[in-house]
């Protein structure tokens, strides 16, 4: 990976962070110029990306609903009078790639030769709602490739489009059919005949961007430089050999001394100097030597335990499969005071990863990584904790507060933020809620992520580096997931209770009306995404879109709570109506599934996953359409199959039970007698057909 790849990845990360912002999604779904505060916040975020010294000339956000555009120069446009319609046409026609070279006449000179980054909104969608577009100056991106005249550089994207060429002569050469065919052979380097001088061609493909870098040098120049380079490499090899000898000697010495000490500590006593009278003393000393050896091995194991601990908590954070018994066993193995309840996450994120890797060498990055770990673990040493790196630009600290006190956890998180404030790179620090079950750690992790987004994109007047407090995230992730599940299941009756719990949780955090407003907007944005994913046309339900207009009129936290509850209930009712229309199809789909899997374990959850609804809804479908409960319906089919097998086969009663879907013969015989008033054996004697 080179500097160009790092620049591209950093720009894509900036676009991803902005695309996941709630205000951006609100504009995409409800595009209007009357939302002054929201639009100003979005345009400020676009301006921040443009001013971050990454070569972005223009950045804008486009909504496909009304053809409105917000741009980084704090202006709004309609599609028909937008100055860069060529970018929007690529998006609307669906012919763009996430990274694409655009060139051609335009009213803005900087856009004639730029590389554009597209990010669909919502993230992961197919691009039918809206997108974010970042236009980067091509020369800025490839300025590090300005090679000396002896080596001309050309860069191609995955589609064979020339992104950059240092020389017009080389660009003309590349387009020759013979040269292109030679490149297609996949050789990393070769000599290409070209009068008056042959050329040496080097090529390498980036695994990150998929771009191909091609360097070309005239053969005489290459050979003249090669002699001086060979001499230089020879000198460097000699110096490296000398230093490698010194380092090898130092390393061998460092390994030898501890090994010598270990051997000495384990060495038993000389047999030749032991008399028969000293035999007891010899055994006694040998016994103590074995104890010392065991202690040495215990110390080695103890040094390995932090890695095991961090791996465990990373698995919990990423929701990897782990049973309660396995969790208890691993917590017991760690043996560092961890309890089986009350955990929370503190998250550390580099504010500009691209700048960090450019400003510091790999050795300095490793040093600062260790320094960060030392500061965090030193501050959190009073409680059981695990500190580990989640990815290349973020770290997580899992803390166990056995008392379950949220205030204690928040105070410790604020103390940790103060301890890392002196590091020479900007670091955003946030925390989630404290959860009783360690399996709920992913909720705390996602809350910390949302808190960092909230801190980064809020329209604040105080720089984040001057804040002493860790930013609060007022929405409980577990309650949010439960609320969205009621919408997906189409059960509006459960909404009010969960909304009340969310409201009480925010009151316990002393959230202001502004914080409650932002949280309510985030929840409704999530509800809108659920409705869209289920194929519900939002434009035909103005009650949902009316939320954004009504929110501005709310005068208190109670008003916002009532508005949120009504809007979410309406969304759940929309799903309920959709489920009612599809109930007939779902019944047939479930009956077909049950008949084909009758010999297996079948649960309500299996049918719910099949129809993408909730288990409670499946139970209601059986009662409403078949006038029978799910369990009774399943048992009646299994008993019918068992009767047929008893009549037509010579299987044993136990085999018939297993073939009919019963796990043990006793439950089969009990249920069969309950339905038929006779045992399976008696039924066979009465009804079995003659062979």
ZIRARA-V158766 format. One line per field, one symbol per residue. ss: DSSP state (~ for helix, > for strand, _ for the rest). A space follows every 50 residues. Layout:
ss=???
This chain:
ss=__~~~~~~~~~~~~~~~~~__~~~~~~~~______~~~~~~~~~~~~~~~ _____>>>>>>>>____>>>>____>>>~~~___~~~~~~~~~_____>> >>>_____~~~_>>>>>>>>>________>>>>>>>>~~~~_~~~_____ _>>>>>_____>>>>__~~~~~~~__~~~~~~~~____>>>>______>> >>>>>______>>>>>>>~~~~~~~~~~~~~~~~~~~~~~~~~~~~~~~~ ~~~~~~~~~~~~~~~~____~~~_____~~~~~~~~~~~~~~~~~~~~~~ ~~~~~~~~~~~~~~~~~______~~~~~~~~~~~______>>>>>>>>>> __~~~~~~~__~~~~~~~~~~~~~~~~~~_____>>>>>>>__>>>>>>> _____~~~~~~~~~~~~~~_______>>>>>___>>>~~~~~~~~~~~~~ ~~~~~~~______~~~____>_____~~~~~~~~~~~~~__~~~~~~~~~ ~~~~~~~~____~~~~~~~~~~~~~~~~~~~~~____~~~_~~~~~~~~~ ~_____~~~~~~~~~~~~~~~~~~~~~~~~~~~~~~~~~~~~~~~~____ ___~~~~~~~~___~~~~~~~~~~~~___~~~~~~~~~~~~~~~~~~~__ __~~~~~~~_____~~~~~~~~~~~~___~~~~~~~~____
